[in-house]
């Protein structure tokens, strides 16, 4: 759980530090392989490890893939809003931690365990 959260916080920090690259990779249409596929696959794998560890409830694969999509949308949405100047970048860590806790509890994790994991992961962000 802490790894899943920390990877998201690092993703946000990296994309905010490199907004031109983020725009080129994710906001502009281009031909060729999708640069985000590897990043998304790492998110799918981290989420699967949380299911295997018993933190999230066991569900059919399409449902857990949907959870990864929700996390992907959350991360991209927050960065996109900040890069566009519609959400203050300094607010992202708070919103990201809160959204992560809400989603993780929704996926079946214990609320207190989720809080501890998210707090641990966000300590450096």
MMTF fields as JSON, N, C-alpha, C and O atoms, coordinates in Angstrom:
{
  "mmtfVersion": "1.0.0",
  "mmtfProducer": "UNKNOWN",
  "numBonds": 499,
  "numAtoms": 500,
  "numGroups": 125,
  "numChains": 1,
  "numModels": 1,
  "chainsPerModel": [1],
  "groupsPerChain": [125],
  "chainIdList": ["A"],
  "bondAtomList": [4, 2, 8, 6, 12, 10, 16, 14, 20, 18, 24, 22, 28, 26, 32, 30, 36, 34, 40, 38, 44, 42, 48, 46, 52, 50, 56, 54, 60, 58, 64, 62, 68, 66, 72, 70, 76, 74, 80, 78, 84, 82, 88, 86, 92, 90, 96, 94, 100, 98, 104, 102, 108, 106, 112, 110, 116, 114, 120, 118, 124, 122, 128, 126, 132, 130, 136, 134, 140, 138, 144, 142, 148, 146, 152, 150, 156, 154, 160, 158, 164, 162, 168, 166, 172, 170, 176, 174, 180, 178, 184, 182, 188, 186, 192, 190, 196, 194, 200, 198, 204, 202, 208, 206, 212, 210, 216, 214, 220, 218, 224, 222, 228, 226, 232, 230, 236, 234, 240, 238, 244, 242, 248, 246, 252, 250, 256, 254, 260, 258, 264, 262, 268, 266, 272, 270, 276, 274, 280, 278, 284, 282, 288, 286, 292, 290, 296, 294, 300, 298, 304, 302, 308, 306, 312, 310, 316, 314, 320, 318, 324, 322, 328, 326, 332, 330, 336, 334, 340, 338, 344, 342, 348, 346, 352, 350, 356, 354, 360, 358, 364, 362, 368, 366, 372, 370, 376, 374, 380, 378, 384, 382, 388, 386, 392, 390, 396, 394, 400, 398, 404, 402, 408, 406, 412, 410, 416, 414, 420, 418, 424, 422, 428, 426, 432, 430, 436, 434, 440, 438, 444, 442, 448, 446, 452, 450, 456, 454, 460, 458, 464, 462, 468, 466, 472, 470, 476, 474, 480, 478, 484, 482, 488, 486, 492, 490, 496, 494],
  "bondOrderList": [1, 1, 1, 1, 1, 1, 1, 1, 1, 1, 1, 1, 1, 1, 1, 1, 1, 1, 1, 1, 1, 1, 1, 1, 1, 1, 1, 1, 1, 1, 1, 1, 1, 1, 1, 1, 1, 1, 1, 1, 1, 1, 1, 1, 1, 1, 1, 1, 1, 1, 1, 1, 1, 1, 1, 1, 1, 1, 1, 1, 1, 1, 1, 1, 1, 1, 1, 1, 1, 1, 1, 1, 1, 1, 1, 1, 1, 1, 1, 1, 1, 1, 1, 1, 1, 1, 1, 1, 1, 1, 1, 1, 1, 1, 1, 1, 1, 1, 1, 1, 1, 1, 1, 1, 1, 1, 1, 1, 1, 1, 1, 1, 1, 1, 1, 1, 1, 1, 1, 1, 1, 1, 1, 1],
  "groupList": [{"groupName": "UNK", "atomNameList": ["N", "CA", "C", "O"], "elementList": ["N", "C", "C", "O"], "formalChargeList": [0, 0, 0, 0], "bondAtomList": [1, 0, 2, 1, 3, 2], "bondOrderList": [1, 1, 2], "singleLetterCode": "X", "chemCompType": "L-PEPTIDE LINKING"}],
  "groupTypeList": [0, 0, 0, 0, 0, 0, 0, 0, 0, 0, 0, 0, 0, 0, 0, 0, 0, 0, 0, 0, 0, 0, 0, 0, 0, 0, 0, 0, 0, 0, 0, 0, 0, 0, 0, 0, 0, 0, 0, 0, 0, 0, 0, 0, 0, 0, 0, 0, 0, 0, 0, 0, 0, 0, 0, 0, 0, 0, 0, 0, 0, 0, 0, 0, 0, 0, 0, 0, 0, 0, 0, 0, 0, 0, 0, 0, 0, 0, 0, 0, 0, 0, 0, 0, 0, 0, 0, 0, 0, 0, 0, 0, 0, 0, 0, 0, 0, 0, 0, 0, 0, 0, 0, 0, 0, 0, 0, 0, 0, 0, 0, 0, 0, 0, 0, 0, 0, 0, 0, 0, 0, 0, 0, 0, 0],
  "groupIdList": [1, 2, 3, 4, 5, 6, 7, 8, 9, 10, 11, 12, 13, 14, 15, 16, 17, 18, 19, 20, 21, 22, 23, 24, 25, 26, 27, 28, 29, 30, 31, 32, 33, 34, 35, 36, 37, 38, 39, 40, 41, 42, 43, 44, 45, 46, 47, 48, 49, 50, 51, 52, 53, 54, 55, 56, 57, 58, 59, 60, 61, 62, 63, 64, 65, 66, 67, 68, 69, 70, 71, 72, 73, 74, 75, 76, 77, 78, 79, 80, 81, 82, 83, 84, 85, 86, 87, 88, 89, 90, 91, 92, 93, 94, 95, 96, 97, 98, 99, 100, 101, 102, 103, 104, 105, 106, 107, 108, 109, 110, 111, 112, 113, 114, 115, 116, 117, 118, 119, 120, 121, 122, 123, 124, 125],
  "secStructList": [7, 2, 2, 2, 2, 2, 2, 2, 2, 2, 2, 2, 2, 2, 2, 2, 2, 6, 2, 2, 2, 2, 0, 0, 0, 0, 0, 1, 7, 7, 1, 1, 1, 7, 6, 6, 2, 2, 2, 2, 2, 2, 2, 2, 2, 2, 2, 2, 2, 2, 2, 2, 6, 6, 1, 1, 7, 7, 7, 7, 2, 2, 2, 2, 2, 2, 2, 2, 2, 2, 2, 2, 2, 2, 2, 2, 2, 2, 2, 2, 2, 2, 2, 6, 6, 1, 1, 7, 4, 4, 4, 2, 2, 2, 2, 2, 2, 2, 2, 2, 2, 2, 2, 2, 2, 2, 6, 6, 7, 7, 2, 2, 2, 2, 2, 2, 2, 2, 2, 2, 2, 2, 6, 6, 7],
  "xCoordList": [0.825, 0.0, 0.869, 0.621, 1.874, 2.755, 3.456, 3.619, 3.869, 4.515, 3.562, 3.953, 2.33, 1.323, 1.102, 1.002, 1.027, 0.836, 2.089, 2.003, 3.241, 4.492, 4.769, 5.276, 4.444, 4.668, 3.777, 4.188, 2.576, 1.69, 2.19, 2.161, 2.649, 3.173, 4.418, 4.599, 5.266, 6.465, 6.075, 6.69, 5.06, 4.562, 4.093, 4.453, 3.288, 2.802, 3.971, 4.005, 4.911, 6.053, 6.864, 7.257, 7.116, 7.903, 7.2, 7.827, 5.93, 5.194, 5.047, 5.077, 4.889, 4.807, 6.155, 6.209, 7.231, 8.569, 8.921, 9.829, 8.203, 8.472, 7.184, 6.805, 6.506, 5.188, 5.228, 4.262, 6.314, 6.387, 6.452, 5.806, 7.229, 7.305, 5.957, 5.516, 5.306, 3.989, 3.009, 2.296, 2.971, 2.066, 2.354, 1.434, 3.635, 4.006, 3.633, 3.198, 3.803, 3.532, 2.05, 1.584, 1.304, -0.046, -1.164, -2.321, -0.855, -1.928, -1.966, -2.951, -0.916, -0.879, -0.997, -0.343, -1.834, -2.041, -0.817, -0.312, -0.347, 0.785, 0.666, 0.002, 1.314, 1.328, 2.464, 3.41, 2.374, 3.439, 3.038, 1.924, 3.969, 3.661, 3.332, 3.92, 2.406, 1.984, 3.051, 3.389, 3.564, 4.618, 4.134, 4.949, 2.837, 2.296, 2.025, 1.672, 2.175, 1.843, 2.659, 2.115, 3.958, 4.818, 4.432, 4.391, 4.152, 3.748, 2.441, 2.297, 1.491, 0.205, 0.39, -0.235, 1.236, 1.458, 2.061, 1.704, 2.965, 3.521, 2.417, 2.431, 1.48, 0.348, -0.521, -0.926, -0.807, -1.585, -0.878, -1.517, 0.427, 1.199, 1.199, 1.055, 1.36, 1.351, -0.016, -0.107, -1.06, -2.408, -2.639, -3.237, -2.16, -2.287, -1.583, -2.092, -0.398, 0.313, -0.507, -0.474, -1.228, -2.088, -3.225, -3.596, -3.775, -4.823, -4.231, -4.814, -3.073, -2.432, -2.042, -2.042, -1.712, -1.334, -2.545, -2.401, -3.74, -4.953, -5.401, -6.33, -4.761, -5.174, -6.446, -7.3, -6.579, -7.796, -8.521, -7.896, -9.836, -10.603, -10.341, -10.029, -10.481, -10.325, -11.54, -12.684, -11.281, -12.339, -11.882, -10.718, -12.809, -12.453, -11.433, -11.437, -10.569, -9.487, -9.956, -9.28, -11.085, -11.549, -11.881, -11.719, -12.343, -12.66, -11.388, -11.323, -10.372, -9.12, -8.438, -7.769, -8.593, -8.08, -8.812, -8.21, -10.1, -10.87, -10.364, -10.371, -9.929, -9.342, -8.075, -7.846, -7.254, -6.029, -6.386, -5.711, -7.43, -7.875, -8.304, -7.991, -9.011, -9.425, -8.207, -8.187, -7.204, -5.989, -5.254, -4.736, -5.207, -4.562, -5.263, -4.615, -6.594, -7.376, -7.143, -6.999, -7.107, -6.868, -5.524, -5.436, -4.499, -3.156, -3.064, -2.57, -3.538, -3.487, -4.364, -3.976, -5.532, -6.432, -5.827, -5.911, -5.223, -4.611, -3.463, -3.356, -2.604, -1.489, -2.005, -1.525, -2.972, -3.509, -4.096, -3.882, -4.836, -5.409, -4.326, -4.435, -3.296, -2.211, -1.411, -1.082, -1.095, -0.334, -1.121, -0.535, -2.442, -3.291, -3.501, -4.095, -3.024, -3.192, -4.564, -4.951, -5.307, -6.66, -6.714, -7.737, -5.641, -5.536, -4.129, -3.148, -4.016, -2.674, -1.839, -2.275, -0.652, 0.222, 0.515, 0.658, 0.609, 0.916, -0.232, -0.038, -1.419, -2.557, -2.595, -3.304, -1.847, -1.917, -1.595, -2.322, -0.554, -0.286, -1.472, -1.784, -2.117, -3.271, -4.414, -4.986, -4.743, -5.844, -5.509, -6.37, -4.253, -3.841, -3.943, -4.452, -3.465, -3.532, -4.98, -5.323, -5.826, -7.232, -7.939, -8.678, -7.715, -8.347, -7.852, -8.639, -6.55, -5.999, -6.647, -7.045, -6.756, -7.387, -8.819, -9.232, -9.567, -10.963, -11.064, -11.886, -10.23, -10.273, -9.831, -10.463, -8.754, -8.243, -9.255, -9.413, -9.931, -10.981, -12.107, -12.672, -12.425, -13.439, -13.052, -13.92, -11.761, -11.285, -11.228, -10.916, -11.53, -11.639, -10.63, -10.652, -9.745, -8.742, -9.347, -10.34, -8.734, -9.131, -8.806, -7.688, -9.761, -9.518, -8.289, -7.539, -8.067, -6.912, -5.605, -4.613, -5.599, -4.404, -4.101, -2.942, -5.137, -4.961, -4.347, -3.403, -4.862, -4.354, -2.867, -2.081, -2.49, -1.082, -0.197, 0.87, -0.643, 0.146, 0.287, 1.372, -0.807, -0.765, 0.095, 0.9, -0.071, 0.758, 2.244, 3.059, 2.598, 3.996, 4.507, 5.608, 3.723, 4.158, 4.269, 5.124, 3.417, 3.392, 4.383, 4.551, 5.023, 5.938, 7.005, 7.388, 7.49, 8.55, 8.028, 8.814, 6.704, 6.155, 5.362, 4.828],
  "yCoordList": [-1.185, 0.0, 1.248, 2.18, 1.271, 2.433, 2.599, 3.721, 1.493, 1.559, 2.105, 2.934, 1.649, 2.119, 3.62, 4.339, 4.087, 5.512, 6.308, 7.354, 5.825, 6.541, 6.667, 7.694, 5.639, 5.726, 6.807, 7.506, 6.943, 8.0, 9.379, 10.296, 9.528, 10.821, 11.192, 12.355, 10.221, 10.475, 10.834, 11.702, 10.167, 10.474, 11.925, 12.658, 12.341, 13.718, 14.703, 15.669, 14.46, 15.371, 15.457, 16.548, 14.32, 14.304, 15.05, 15.84, 14.813, 15.457, 16.955, 17.734, 17.364, 18.794, 19.482, 20.655, 18.752, 19.307, 19.388, 20.124, 18.634, 18.577, 18.764, 17.87, 19.894, 20.06, 20.003, 19.547, 20.451, 20.412, 18.967, 18.609, 18.149, 16.738, 16.058, 15.248, 16.384, 15.808, 16.15, 15.276, 17.419, 17.822, 17.034, 16.543, 16.912, 16.202, 14.724, 14.145, 14.12, 12.685, 12.363, 11.373, 13.197, 12.791, 13.713, 13.296, 14.936, 15.856, 16.167, 16.718, 15.824, 16.056, 14.722, 13.742, 14.708, 13.489, 13.253, 14.185, 12.014, 11.672, 10.227, 9.42, 9.909, 8.543, 7.78, 8.38, 6.487, 5.671, 5.058, 5.257, 4.302, 3.629, 4.635, 5.713, 4.261, 5.128, 5.119, 4.074, 6.284, 6.409, 6.045, 5.724, 6.087, 5.814, 4.356, 4.02, 3.478, 2.066, 1.424, 0.694, 1.69, 1.094, 1.612, 0.851, 2.896, 3.484, 2.872, 2.543, 2.716, 2.128, 0.678, 0.239, -0.064, -1.469, -1.584, -2.494, -0.683, -0.7, -0.447, -1.035, 0.407, 0.672, -0.577, -0.925, -1.245, -2.496, -3.538, -4.216, -3.667, -4.653, -4.335, -5.238, -3.061, -2.663, -2.924, -3.365, -2.656, -2.906, -4.408, -4.834, -5.202, -6.66, -7.176, -8.073, -6.604, -7.024, -6.7, -7.461, -5.601, -5.26, -6.27, -6.632, -6.723, -7.751, -9.054, -9.694, -9.446, -10.701, -10.669, -11.709, -9.495, -9.362, -9.316, -9.291, -9.304, -9.296, -7.911, -7.787, -6.884, -5.527, -5.119, -4.446, -5.515, -5.257, -6.581, -7.64, -6.515, -7.751, -8.373, -7.684, -9.696, -10.433, -10.152, -10.308, -9.743, -9.504, -10.048, -10.41, -10.104, -10.572, -9.594, -8.404, -10.106, -9.276, -7.97, -6.949, -7.986, -6.763, -5.683, -4.49, -6.112, -5.144, -4.536, -3.328, -5.378, -4.819, -3.953, -2.981, -4.282, -3.413, -2.064, -1.015, -2.108, -0.877, -0.032, 1.197, -0.669, 0.076, 0.795, 1.952, 0.097, 0.721, 1.92, 2.949, 1.792, 2.914, 4.086, 5.237, 3.807, 4.876, 5.604, 6.833, 4.849, 5.464, 6.258, 7.342, 5.724, 6.39, 7.725, 8.754, 7.681, 8.896, 9.921, 11.111, 9.474, 10.372, 11.078, 12.298, 10.318, 10.889, 11.835, 12.956, 11.383, 12.232, 13.466, 14.566, 13.28, 14.417, 15.492, 16.679, 15.087, 16.061, 16.797, 18.018, 16.056, 16.7, 17.626, 18.75, 17.162, 17.982, 19.284, 20.346, 19.206, 20.418, 21.36, 22.575, 20.819, 21.657, 22.271, 23.456, 21.488, 21.989, 23.09, 24.042, 22.958, 23.977, 25.192, 26.179, 25.138, 26.256, 26.321, 27.361, 25.213, 25.177, 24.632, 24.758, 24.039, 23.502, 23.834, 23.473, 24.509, 24.846, 23.585, 22.665, 23.559, 22.388, 22.053, 20.879, 23.062, 22.785, 22.075, 21.552, 22.047, 21.341, 19.865, 19.078, 19.492, 18.121, 17.049, 16.058, 17.185, 16.109, 15.829, 14.67, 16.865, 16.668, 15.981, 15.01, 16.48, 15.885, 14.464, 13.584, 14.242, 12.908, 11.911, 10.804, 12.297, 11.404, 11.098, 9.947, 12.115, 11.924, 11.029, 10.12, 11.286, 10.473, 9.041, 8.106, 8.856, 7.501, 6.742, 5.589, 7.379, 6.714, 6.315, 5.196, 7.195, 6.889, 5.714, 4.817, 5.725, 4.629, 3.312, 2.28, 3.334, 2.105, 1.464, 0.243, 2.277, 1.744, 1.165, 0.121, 1.842, 1.327, 0.007, -0.799, -0.224, -1.487, -2.599, -3.747, -2.248, -3.271, -3.199, -4.055, -2.219, -2.151, -1.584, -0.858, -1.928, -1.418, 0.081, 0.474, 0.926, 2.377, 2.799, 3.666, 2.215, 2.606, 2.137, 2.866, 0.94, 0.441, 1.299, 1.588, 1.696, 2.578, 3.898, 4.375, 4.491, 5.777, 5.681, 6.553, 4.602, 4.422, 4.285, 4.893, 3.49, 3.279, 4.562, 4.887, 5.281, 6.529, 7.56, 8.25, 7.664, 8.607, 8.279, 9.182, 7.008, 6.576, 6.969, 7.505, 6.706, 7.001, 8.497, 8.927, 9.28, 10.723, 11.498, 12.703, 10.842, 11.517, 12.331, 13.397, 11.857, 12.555, 13.462, 14.031, 13.604, 14.39, 15.574, 16.345],
  "zCoordList": [0.0, 0.0, 0.0, -0.765, 0.843, 0.88, -0.466, -0.944, -1.077, -2.388, -3.443, -4.264, -3.424, -4.38, -4.229, -5.223, -3.002, -2.742, -3.086, -3.729, -2.666, -2.919, -4.412, -4.865, -5.171, -6.622, -7.227, -8.153, -6.714, -7.198, -6.829, -7.649, -5.597, -5.158, -5.963, -6.322, -6.246, -7.054, -8.485, -9.103, -9.003, -10.351, -10.412, -11.334, -9.43, -9.398, -9.349, -10.11, -8.468, -8.314, -9.602, -10.015, -10.236, -11.463, -12.585, -13.291, -12.754, -13.85, -13.616, -14.569, -12.374, -12.075, -12.289, -12.66, -12.055, -12.266, -13.75, -14.137, -14.575, -16.014, -16.812, -17.568, -16.667, -17.299, -18.821, -19.434, -19.451, -20.916, -21.407, -22.392, -20.719, -21.068, -20.827, -21.642, -19.715, -19.427, -20.544, -21.036, -20.944, -22.026, -23.297, -23.95, -23.647, -24.863, -24.799, -25.795, -23.635, -23.501, -23.391, -23.955, -22.663, -22.307, -22.777, -22.809, -23.136, -23.496, -24.988, -25.478, -25.707, -27.145, -27.869, -27.513, -28.882, -29.656, -30.546, -31.173, -30.598, -31.443, -31.877, -31.226, -32.983, -33.486, -32.829, -32.319, -32.839, -32.284, -30.962, -30.48, -30.375, -29.109, -28.009, -27.928, -27.191, -26.087, -25.004, -24.448, -24.721, -23.712, -22.319, -21.454, -22.083, -20.762, -20.466, -19.335, -21.442, -21.222, -20.113, -19.285, -20.088, -19.056, -17.673, -16.706, -17.587, -16.308, -15.839, -14.661, -16.745, -16.375, -15.94, -14.975, -16.636, -16.269, -14.876, -14.127, -14.516, -13.159, -12.133, -11.051, -12.458, -11.57, -11.431, -10.322, -12.529, -12.505, -11.642, -10.838, -11.804, -11.041, -9.547, -8.723, -9.19, -7.775, -7.155, -6.009, -7.896, -7.391, -7.202, -6.214, -8.157, -8.047, -6.79, -6.117, -6.469, -5.263, -4.01, -3.043, -4.014, -2.866, -2.722, -1.606, -3.843, -3.813, -3.284, -2.409, -3.815, -3.4, -1.926, -1.267, -1.403, 0.011, 0.929, 2.152, 0.344, 1.153, 1.596, 2.393, 1.096, 1.468, 0.738, 1.314, -0.512, -1.283, -1.476, -1.519, -1.589, -1.748, -3.127, -4.099, -3.166, -4.413, -5.298, -4.869, -6.514, -7.489, -8.832, -9.005, -9.781, -11.117, -11.731, -11.414, -12.604, -13.156, -13.807, -13.685, -14.483, -15.128, -14.09, -14.349, -12.923, -11.867, -11.278, -11.048, -11.034, -10.511, -11.564, -11.215, -12.841, -13.896, -13.853, -14.08, -13.562, -13.41, -12.25, -12.331, -11.185, -10.065, -10.522, -10.169, -11.311, -11.824, -12.704, -12.657, -13.494, -14.324, -13.437, -13.742, -12.354, -11.437, -10.86, -10.794, -10.448, -9.908, -10.984, -10.714, -12.189, -13.318, -13.612, -13.802, -13.646, -13.898, -12.787, -13.065, -11.548, -10.422, -10.579, -10.442, -10.862, -10.978, -12.167, -12.04, -13.319, -14.505, -14.351, -14.745, -13.783, -13.602, -12.724, -13.041, -11.633, -10.73, -11.411, -11.303, -12.112, -12.802, -13.9, -14.04, -14.67, -15.755, -15.231, -15.817, -14.126, -13.541, -13.03, -13.195, -12.42, -11.911, -13.056, -13.008, -14.081, -15.227, -15.939, -16.455, -15.966, -16.606, -15.716, -16.15, -14.48, -13.561, -12.915, -12.381, -12.958, -12.404, -10.982, -10.308, -10.53, -9.177, -8.679, -9.329, -7.545, -7.053, -6.809, -6.118, -7.376, -7.253, -5.804, -5.464, -4.935, -3.532, -2.815, -1.717, -3.414, -2.815, -3.203, -2.576, -4.219, -4.717, -3.678, -3.615, -2.863, -1.901, -0.966, -0.693, -0.485, 0.396, -0.345, 0.151, -1.521, -2.294, -2.719, -2.699, -3.107, -3.531, -2.372, -2.549, -1.201, -0.038, 0.323, 0.591, 0.333, 0.678, -0.337, 0.042, -1.617, -2.66, -2.588, -2.738, -2.36, -2.258, -1.108, -1.272, 0.052, 1.198, 0.871, 1.177, 0.265, -0.068, -1.035, -0.848, -2.064, -3.03, -2.4, -2.624, -1.615, -1.023, -0.077, -0.069, 0.709, 1.588, 0.73, 1.058, -0.356, -1.275, -1.909, -2.246, -2.076, -2.645, -1.601, -1.919, -0.36, 0.671, 1.788, 2.672, 1.796, 2.856, 4.139, 4.11, 5.243, 6.548, 6.613, 6.282, 7.035, 7.045, 7.846, 7.398, 9.006, 9.822, 9.183, 9.195, 8.631, 7.947, 6.72, 6.424, 6.024, 4.867, 5.301, 4.671, 6.355, 6.828, 7.157, 6.786, 7.863, 8.23, 6.982, 6.905, 6.016, 4.804, 3.994, 3.512, 3.851, 3.084, 3.808, 3.182, 5.117, 5.881, 5.723, 5.538, 5.794, 5.633, 4.248, 4.12, 3.23, 1.87, 1.598, 0.824, 2.224, 1.956, 2.822, 2.636, 3.738, 4.662, 3.942, 4.423, 2.808, 2.081, 0.978, 0.221, 0.88, -0.251, 0.255, -0.541]
}
